[in-house]
Amino acid sequence: MEANLIGQYKREAHFEKGRWIPEQTLSIYRDDYPNSPRDWDNISYIMFFDQGYNLGDNHNYRSDDFYSWDDLEEHLRKNEGAYIIHPLSFYDDRNGIVIDIDESTERWDSERNCGVIYVTKEAIEYEYGELTSEIEELVEKVLRGEVKDYNQYLHGEVYGFIIKDADGEIVDEEWGCYDDIDYIVKSTGFSEKDGATNVY
């Protein structure tokens, strides 16, 4: 078995709704070389400070440039056009780096609150049109989604899959999947409900 193989599912040949489905095997791998989500067309800007890692988007700020959360927030609103802004917490566990949106702005400290995620009003209006409370709600969800994607990337939770027929020929292949393993299995038709069995 390949070193980064993390799951394998086999579906026997069968008829389904009058259609012949040949034998196929789905192999799911950890993608060791995914593209960073920060290279995608994001609406947010993620800014990290002095953690000894090359994280987030490029900037020239340091954490000790700011005395408090209020100081940092005021600066980014005035100088970078930040409209919605949240601090990011950071820790490095045994499995990798973990980041999250931290709502505890009154307890801002440069050790835990490693940076911020923000979006400008111009970026929101360019992407979604006129700014309304409903659009603001949507943008909040988008920001959390962008943090989630980046968190998966940093934590090594990005996958690829290969589907082969009984002769070992590749039928389908995809890499850089930010969906979880259960979703990949279901969306490719290799769940238990589809008659597939987990063989690894």
MILOBA-619320 format. One record per residue (C-alpha): residue in three letters; x, y, z. Coordinates in pm, 1 decimal. Each point is the difference from the previous one (the first is absolute). Layout:
N
site resn: ala | xx: X | yy: Y | zz: Z
...
***
This chain:
200
site resn: met | xx: 0.0 | yy: 0.0 | zz: 0.0
site resn: glu | xx: 118.4 | yy: 353.5 | zz: -79.3
site resn: ala | xx: 130.2 | yy: 198.6 | zz: 297.5
site resn: asn | xx: -260.8 | yy: 276.7 | zz: -17.2
site resn: leu | xx: -297.4 | yy: -227.5 | zz: -74.8
site resn: ile | xx: -259.6 | yy: 57.4 | zz: 271.3
site resn: gly | xx: -302.5 | yy: -193.4 | zz: -128.7
site resn: gln | xx: -104.7 | yy: -242.4 | zz: -270.1
site resn: tyr | xx: -348.2 | yy: -109.1 | zz: -106.3
site resn: lys | xx: -103.3 | yy: -269.8 | zz: -246.7
site resn: arg | xx: -325.8 | yy: -21.6 | zz: -194.2
site resn: glu | xx: -74.1 | yy: -332.3 | zz: -166.7
site resn: ala | xx: -140.4 | yy: -16.1 | zz: -352.9
site resn: his | xx: -379.3 | yy: 12.5 | zz: 1.9
site resn: phe | xx: -314.4 | yy: 114.8 | zz: -178.1
site resn: glu | xx: -153.7 | yy: 320.9 | zz: 130.6
site resn: lys | xx: -329.5 | yy: 130.3 | zz: -139.3
site resn: gly | xx: 49.6 | yy: -205.4 | zz: -313.6
site resn: arg | xx: 355.7 | yy: 125.2 | zz: -46.6
site resn: trp | xx: 316.6 | yy: -208.3 | zz: 29.5
site resn: ile | xx: 243.0 | yy: 143.7 | zz: 258.1
site resn: pro | xx: 348.8 | yy: -153.4 | zz: -34.7
site resn: glu | xx: 225.7 | yy: -87.3 | zz: 291.4
site resn: gln | xx: 187.3 | yy: 302.6 | zz: 124.8
site resn: thr | xx: 230.8 | yy: 95.9 | zz: 287.8
site resn: leu | xx: 19.5 | yy: 340.1 | zz: 166.3
site resn: ser | xx: 329.9 | yy: 89.3 | zz: 168.5
site resn: ile | xx: 17.2 | yy: 312.8 | zz: 216.1
site resn: tyr | xx: 335.3 | yy: 160.7 | zz: 73.3
site resn: arg | xx: 127.5 | yy: 286.4 | zz: 207.5
site resn: asp | xx: 102.6 | yy: 270.3 | zz: -247.3
site resn: asp | xx: 353.2 | yy: 95.0 | zz: 104.7
site resn: tyr | xx: 33.1 | yy: 287.3 | zz: -249.4
site resn: pro | xx: -330.7 | yy: 188.8 | zz: -12.0
site resn: asn | xx: -28.4 | yy: 359.7 | zz: -114.5
site resn: ser | xx: -48.5 | yy: 241.9 | zz: 288.0
site resn: pro | xx: -355.0 | yy: 137.2 | zz: 31.7
site resn: arg | xx: 162.6 | yy: 341.2 | zz: 38.1
site resn: asp | xx: 83.6 | yy: -21.8 | zz: -371.0
site resn: trp | xx: -371.9 | yy: -26.2 | zz: -80.6
site resn: asp | xx: -231.1 | yy: 290.6 | zz: -79.2
site resn: asn | xx: -74.6 | yy: 85.8 | zz: 365.9
site resn: ile | xx: -194.0 | yy: 303.4 | zz: 116.7
site resn: ser | xx: 192.0 | yy: 19.2 | zz: 327.4
site resn: tyr | xx: 349.5 | yy: 95.4 | zz: 100.7
site resn: ile | xx: 170.9 | yy: -221.6 | zz: 260.7
site resn: met | xx: 285.3 | yy: 165.7 | zz: 185.2
site resn: phe | xx: 223.9 | yy: -189.3 | zz: 243.3
site resn: phe | xx: 267.6 | yy: 137.5 | zz: 233.2
site resn: asp | xx: 349.3 | yy: -126.7 | zz: 93.6
site resn: gln | xx: -82.5 | yy: -366.5 | zz: 67.4
site resn: gly | xx: 307.8 | yy: -142.6 | zz: -165.0
site resn: tyr | xx: -212.3 | yy: -126.3 | zz: -288.6
site resn: asn | xx: -69.0 | yy: 139.8 | zz: -344.4
site resn: leu | xx: -377.7 | yy: 19.9 | zz: 35.9
site resn: gly | xx: -285.9 | yy: 195.8 | zz: -151.7
site resn: asp | xx: 33.3 | yy: 286.6 | zz: -245.7
site resn: asn | xx: 302.9 | yy: 227.4 | zz: -41.2
site resn: his | xx: 26.7 | yy: 312.4 | zz: 217.5
site resn: asn | xx: 258.5 | yy: 214.1 | zz: 180.6
site resn: tyr | xx: -159.6 | yy: 22.3 | zz: 348.1
site resn: arg | xx: 132.8 | yy: -142.1 | zz: 327.8
site resn: ser | xx: -203.0 | yy: -86.2 | zz: 309.7
site resn: asp | xx: 189.6 | yy: 249.7 | zz: 214.4
site resn: asp | xx: -106.1 | yy: 279.5 | zz: -237.9
site resn: phe | xx: -329.4 | yy: -3.6 | zz: 194.1
site resn: tyr | xx: -75.1 | yy: 39.2 | zz: 370.8
site resn: ser | xx: -345.6 | yy: -156.4 | zz: -0.1
site resn: trp | xx: -276.3 | yy: -141.8 | zz: -214.9
site resn: asp | xx: -162.3 | yy: 345.4 | zz: -18.3
site resn: asp | xx: 326.7 | yy: 146.0 | zz: -127.1
site resn: leu | xx: 37.5 | yy: -268.1 | zz: -267.0
site resn: glu | xx: -366.2 | yy: 18.1 | zz: -104.6
site resn: glu | xx: 7.4 | yy: 379.2 | zz: -29.9
site resn: his | xx: 317.6 | yy: -13.1 | zz: -209.3
site resn: leu | xx: -135.6 | yy: -263.1 | zz: -241.1
site resn: arg | xx: -332.3 | yy: 179.5 | zz: -39.9
site resn: lys | xx: 173.1 | yy: 331.9 | zz: -67.9
site resn: asn | xx: 296.2 | yy: -116.0 | zz: -210.0
site resn: glu | xx: -110.8 | yy: -326.1 | zz: -163.9
site resn: gly | xx: -372.8 | yy: 61.0 | zz: -37.0
site resn: ala | xx: -95.4 | yy: -292.8 | zz: 225.3
site resn: tyr | xx: -378.1 | yy: -17.3 | zz: 42.8
site resn: ile | xx: -57.7 | yy: -336.1 | zz: 170.8
site resn: ile | xx: 296.7 | yy: -113.0 | zz: 208.2
site resn: his | xx: 66.6 | yy: -285.4 | zz: 245.1
site resn: pro | xx: 305.8 | yy: -110.0 | zz: 197.9
site resn: leu | xx: 145.4 | yy: -344.0 | zz: -69.4
site resn: ser | xx: 121.6 | yy: -236.5 | zz: 270.2
site resn: phe | xx: 285.2 | yy: -239.6 | zz: -66.3
site resn: tyr | xx: 156.2 | yy: -310.9 | zz: 147.2
site resn: asp | xx: 232.3 | yy: -270.9 | zz: -123.0
site resn: asp | xx: -102.7 | yy: -346.2 | zz: 118.3
site resn: arg | xx: 150.7 | yy: -342.4 | zz: -74.7
site resn: asn | xx: -197.4 | yy: -23.5 | zz: -323.9
site resn: gly | xx: 82.3 | yy: 343.2 | zz: -136.3
site resn: ile | xx: -97.8 | yy: 364.6 | zz: 14.6
site resn: val | xx: -356.7 | yy: 90.8 | zz: 99.2
site resn: ile | xx: -153.7 | yy: 345.3 | zz: -47.2
site resn: asp | xx: -345.4 | yy: 129.5 | zz: 84.6
site resn: ile | xx: -199.8 | yy: 320.1 | zz: 19.9
site resn: asp | xx: 21.6 | yy: 125.4 | zz: 358.8
site resn: glu | xx: -277.9 | yy: 227.2 | zz: 121.8
site resn: ser | xx: 180.3 | yy: 90.1 | zz: 326.2
site resn: thr | xx: 127.4 | yy: 339.2 | zz: -111.0
site resn: glu | xx: 2.4 | yy: 131.6 | zz: 357.6
site resn: arg | xx: 273.5 | yy: -254.8 | zz: 80.3
site resn: trp | xx: 220.7 | yy: 76.8 | zz: -301.0
site resn: asp | xx: 356.3 | yy: -120.8 | zz: 42.9
site resn: ser | xx: 265.6 | yy: -51.9 | zz: -264.7
site resn: glu | xx: 80.1 | yy: -356.0 | zz: 110.8
site resn: arg | xx: -349.0 | yy: -146.1 | zz: -46.3
site resn: asn | xx: -147.7 | yy: 248.9 | zz: -246.8
site resn: cys | xx: 247.0 | yy: -52.5 | zz: -280.9
site resn: gly | xx: -173.2 | yy: 216.7 | zz: -256.6
site resn: val | xx: -323.6 | yy: 109.2 | zz: -160.9
site resn: ile | xx: -235.2 | yy: -71.3 | zz: -285.4
site resn: tyr | xx: -176.2 | yy: 295.2 | zz: -157.4
site resn: val | xx: -192.5 | yy: 102.4 | zz: -308.0
site resn: thr | xx: -49.5 | yy: 345.3 | zz: -149.5
site resn: lys | xx: -333.9 | yy: 154.1 | zz: -88.1
site resn: glu | xx: 120.3 | yy: 33.0 | zz: -360.5
site resn: ala | xx: 73.6 | yy: -374.2 | zz: -20.3
site resn: ile | xx: -345.5 | yy: -84.0 | zz: 137.9
site resn: glu | xx: -180.6 | yy: 230.8 | zz: -243.0
site resn: tyr | xx: 208.2 | yy: -123.4 | zz: -294.0
site resn: glu | xx: -88.0 | yy: -361.4 | zz: 82.1
site resn: tyr | xx: -361.3 | yy: 31.9 | zz: 121.2
site resn: gly | xx: -132.3 | yy: 342.2 | zz: -95.9
site resn: glu | xx: -168.6 | yy: 243.5 | zz: 236.3
site resn: leu | xx: 88.9 | yy: -51.9 | zz: 365.2
site resn: thr | xx: -296.1 | yy: -117.4 | zz: 211.4
site resn: ser | xx: -33.6 | yy: -180.4 | zz: 333.3
site resn: glu | xx: -65.8 | yy: -323.4 | zz: -191.4
site resn: ile | xx: 317.0 | yy: 50.6 | zz: -204.2
site resn: glu | xx: 197.3 | yy: 68.5 | zz: 320.1
site resn: glu | xx: -129.6 | yy: -328.6 | zz: 141.9
site resn: leu | xx: 106.2 | yy: -180.9 | zz: -315.7
site resn: val | xx: 345.8 | yy: 159.0 | zz: 11.5
site resn: glu | xx: 47.0 | yy: -114.0 | zz: 361.1
site resn: lys | xx: -65.9 | yy: -357.4 | zz: -115.2
site resn: val | xx: 239.6 | yy: 42.7 | zz: -292.0
site resn: leu | xx: 276.1 | yy: 124.6 | zz: 232.4
site resn: arg | xx: -45.0 | yy: -301.9 | zz: 225.5
site resn: gly | xx: 6.5 | yy: -224.2 | zz: -306.7
site resn: glu | xx: 326.7 | yy: 155.0 | zz: -117.4
site resn: val | xx: 153.2 | yy: -55.8 | zz: 345.6
site resn: lys | xx: -126.2 | yy: -359.9 | zz: -4.4
site resn: asp | xx: 156.1 | yy: -66.0 | zz: -341.9
site resn: tyr | xx: 331.7 | yy: 152.2 | zz: 104.3
site resn: asn | xx: -10.6 | yy: -195.6 | zz: 325.6
site resn: gln | xx: -44.8 | yy: -323.9 | zz: -195.6
site resn: tyr | xx: 295.8 | yy: 91.7 | zz: -218.2
site resn: leu | xx: 222.7 | yy: 74.9 | zz: 299.9
site resn: his | xx: -113.7 | yy: -316.8 | zz: 176.5
site resn: gly | xx: 64.4 | yy: -225.0 | zz: -300.3
site resn: glu | xx: -366.4 | yy: -91.1 | zz: -43.2
site resn: val | xx: -11.4 | yy: 27.3 | zz: -378.9
site resn: tyr | xx: -65.3 | yy: -309.7 | zz: -207.9
site resn: gly | xx: 14.2 | yy: -152.9 | zz: -344.2
site resn: phe | xx: -167.0 | yy: -306.1 | zz: -144.6
site resn: ile | xx: 47.1 | yy: -243.9 | zz: -286.2
site resn: ile | xx: -267.6 | yy: -233.5 | zz: -136.0
site resn: lys | xx: 123.5 | yy: -303.5 | zz: -194.3
site resn: asp | xx: -180.4 | yy: -274.6 | zz: -187.0
site resn: ala | xx: 62.3 | yy: -374.6 | zz: 39.5
site resn: asp | xx: 298.1 | yy: 21.6 | zz: -240.0
site resn: gly | xx: 166.3 | yy: 274.1 | zz: 202.3
site resn: glu | xx: -78.8 | yy: 272.1 | zz: -253.1
site resn: ile | xx: -78.4 | yy: 343.4 | zz: 144.4
site resn: val | xx: -365.7 | yy: 94.8 | zz: -50.4
site resn: asp | xx: 0.8 | yy: 323.5 | zz: 201.0
site resn: glu | xx: 251.6 | yy: 199.0 | zz: 203.9
site resn: glu | xx: -9.2 | yy: 320.9 | zz: 199.3
site resn: trp | xx: 238.0 | yy: 175.4 | zz: 239.4
site resn: gly | xx: -19.5 | yy: 300.2 | zz: 230.2
site resn: cys | xx: -332.1 | yy: -108.1 | zz: 154.0
site resn: tyr | xx: -93.4 | yy: 206.0 | zz: 305.9
site resn: asp | xx: -308.3 | yy: -215.4 | zz: 65.1
site resn: asp | xx: 9.8 | yy: -257.1 | zz: 278.6
site resn: ile | xx: 54.9 | yy: -369.2 | zz: -74.5
site resn: asp | xx: -365.6 | yy: -97.7 | zz: 54.7
site resn: tyr | xx: -108.1 | yy: 256.0 | zz: -260.0
site resn: ile | xx: 255.1 | yy: -130.1 | zz: -253.1
site resn: val | xx: -121.4 | yy: -357.2 | zz: 54.2
site resn: lys | xx: -367.7 | yy: 94.5 | zz: -38.6
site resn: ser | xx: 45.5 | yy: 239.0 | zz: -293.7
site resn: thr | xx: 198.0 | yy: -258.3 | zz: -200.3
site resn: gly | xx: -260.0 | yy: -274.2 | zz: 61.8
site resn: phe | xx: 210.0 | yy: -219.3 | zz: 229.9
site resn: ser | xx: -206.4 | yy: 10.2 | zz: 317.2
site resn: glu | xx: -140.9 | yy: -312.0 | zz: 163.9
site resn: lys | xx: -339.4 | yy: 103.5 | zz: -139.0
site resn: asp | xx: 152.5 | yy: -24.5 | zz: -350.4
site resn: gly | xx: 108.6 | yy: -357.1 | zz: 70.0
site resn: ala | xx: 365.2 | yy: 86.5 | zz: 56.3
site resn: thr | xx: 216.9 | yy: -144.6 | zz: 276.5
site resn: asn | xx: 288.5 | yy: 157.7 | zz: 188.2
site resn: val | xx: 303.6 | yy: -216.7 | zz: -79.4
site resn: tyr | xx: 268.1 | yy: 216.2 | zz: 165.4
***
